Amino acid sequence: MMMNVIRATLTGTYEVIGNPMNADCVIGQSFGASEHGPGAANIHLASFILDNCQGRPLILQSEIADAVMGAAPVACVVQGKPSTAGGGELDSWRVLEEAADYMKQNQFSRPLLVAHAYHVGRVAMQAKRQGLEPIVPPGLPRAFDAKSTQPWTRNPRSWAAREIPGLAYLRFKGRL
């Protein structure tokens, strides 16, 4: 399982899990942040959701919700200041916690997990760690955002340089 996470982190090649048609809701995890709107990577994630996830309740991190605004109803927006270099603020784990709470309150059990291709391996493993059974679709966006305020989401090299040591930390903390 951890090898799948590392492969996704380094190459964007991730494991497709389950059948997307069986999902009863969508969890959208943002990738990067911008001072001026949702940012390029999040616009790609929002487009993926709009093209592939219609008819399901959308549980979206705020950057993706901003990009979807008006094009589809959003059931739940997970808000918070984007994660910092040290991993604080609204990180992937907290987004999943809030999504899980919303799912429990609304009797959803099979989330389609939409995240950046380089990020989705970790997010899927964290979702499982929290007791969710995520469905991971093929064809997730791979575009980075050169103007992101989070430098580690600007290109694959910066992503790997931050994420690989971060995986060890998350495993130590019981979040992988």
C-alpha positions in Angstrom: 0.0 0.0 0.0 2.8 2.5 0.9 4.5 1.8 -2.4 1.4 2.9 -4.2 1.5 6.2 -2.3 5.2 6.7 -3.0 4.7 5.9 -6.7 1.8 8.4 -6.9 3.9 11.0 -5.1 6.8 10.7 -7.5 5.1 10.0 -10.8 1.4 10.8 -10.5 0.7 7.2 -11.4 -1.9 6.0 -8.8 -4.1 3.1 -8.1 -7.7 3.3 -9.4 -10.0 2.0 -6.7 -13.6 0.7 -7.2 -16.2 1.7 -9.7 -16.9 5.5 -9.9 -20.6 4.7 -10.7 -21.0 3.2 -7.2 -20.1 6.5 -5.5 -22.9 8.2 -3.5 -21.0 11.5 -3.0 -17.8 13.3 -4.0 -14.9 14.6 -1.8 -12.8 17.2 -3.6 -9.4 17.9 -2.1 -7.6 21.0 -3.2 -4.0 21.2 -4.5 -2.2 24.4 -3.9 -3.5 27.8 -3.1 -3.7 31.2 -4.7 -4.1 34.8 -3.5 -6.3 35.5 -6.5 -8.9 32.8 -6.9 -8.8 29.0 -6.7 -5.5 28.5 -8.7 -4.8 26.6 -11.8 -4.5 23.1 -10.3 -7.8 23.6 -8.5 -9.5 24.8 -11.6 -8.5 21.5 -13.3 -9.9 19.5 -10.3 -13.1 21.5 -10.5 -13.4 20.8 -14.2 -12.9 17.1 -13.6 -15.7 17.2 -11.0 -18.1 19.1 -13.3 -17.3 16.7 -16.2 -17.5 13.4 -14.2 -19.4 13.8 -10.9 -22.8 15.4 -11.7 -25.8 14.1 -9.7 -23.8 13.4 -6.5 -23.6 15.6 -3.5 -20.3 17.6 -3.6 -18.2 17.9 -0.5 -15.4 20.3 -1.6 -12.5 22.1 -0.1 -13.1 25.8 -0.5 -10.6 26.4 -3.3 -12.4 23.8 -5.5 -15.8 25.0 -4.4 -14.8 28.5 -5.5 -14.0 27.2 -9.0 -17.2 25.2 -9.2 -19.3 28.2 -8.0 -22.6 28.5 -9.9 -21.9 25.6 -12.2 -23.1 22.9 -9.8 -24.7 22.8 -6.3 -22.2 22.2 -3.5 -23.6 20.3 -0.6 -20.7 21.1 1.9 -17.7 23.4 1.7 -14.7 22.6 3.9 -13.3 25.9 4.8 -10.0 26.9 6.4 -6.7 28.5 5.8 -4.6 26.4 3.4 -1.9 24.2 4.9 1.4 25.7 5.8 4.9 24.4 5.1 4.9 22.8 8.5 1.6 21.0 7.7 -0.6 23.1 10.0 -4.0 24.7 9.2 -6.4 22.9 6.9 -4.5 19.8 5.7 -5.8 16.8 3.8 -6.5 14.9 7.1 -8.7 17.6 8.4 -10.6 17.9 5.1 -11.3 14.2 5.3 -12.4 14.5 8.9 -15.0 17.1 8.0 -16.1 15.2 4.9 -16.6 12.1 7.0 -18.7 14.0 9.5 -20.9 15.3 6.7 -21.2 11.9 5.2 -22.2 10.3 8.5 -24.9 13.0 9.1 -26.3 12.4 5.6 -25.9 8.7 5.4 -23.3 8.6 2.6 -20.8 5.7 2.6 -19.1 5.5 -0.8 -17.2 8.8 -1.6 -15.6 9.4 -5.0 -12.3 10.9 -4.1 -11.1 13.6 -6.4 -7.6 14.9 -5.8 -4.5 15.7 -7.8 -2.9 12.6 -9.4 0.3 13.2 -7.3 -1.7 13.7 -4.1 -4.5 11.1 -4.4 -2.4 8.1 -3.3 -1.8 9.7 0.1 -5.3 11.1 0.4 -6.8 7.7 -0.4 -4.7 6.0 2.3 -5.6 8.7 4.8 -9.3 8.2 4.0 -9.0 4.5 4.6 -7.2 5.3 7.9 -10.2 7.3 8.9 -12.6 4.4 8.1 -13.8 5.6 4.7 -13.9 3.4 1.7 -12.9 5.8 -1.1 -13.4 5.2 -4.8 -10.6 6.7 -6.8 -11.4 7.3 -10.5 -9.0 7.2 -13.4 -7.8 10.3 -15.2 -7.4 12.7 -12.3 -5.7 16.0 -13.2 -1.9 16.2 -13.1 -1.4 20.0 -13.7 0.7 21.8 -11.2 0.3 25.6 -10.5 3.5 27.5 -11.0 2.0 30.5 -9.2 0.7 28.7 -6.1 1.3 30.3 -2.8 2.3 26.8 -1.5 5.7 26.4 -3.2 5.6 22.6 -2.9 2.6 22.4 -5.3 4.3 24.4 -8.1 6.1 21.4 -9.8 6.7 17.7 -9.4 10.2 18.2 -8.0 9.1 20.6 -5.2 6.2 18.3 -4.4 8.4 15.2 -4.0 10.9 17.1 -1.9 8.3 18.1 0.6 6.0 15.1 0.4 8.4 12.2 0.8 9.7 13.3 4.2 6.1 14.3 5.1 4.9 10.7 4.5 7.3 9.4 7.2 6.0 12.1 9.6 2.4 11.2 8.8 3.0 7.5 9.3 4.7 8.3 12.7 1.6 10.3 13.6 -0.8 7.4 12.7 -2.2 9.3 9.7 -1.0 6.8 7.1 
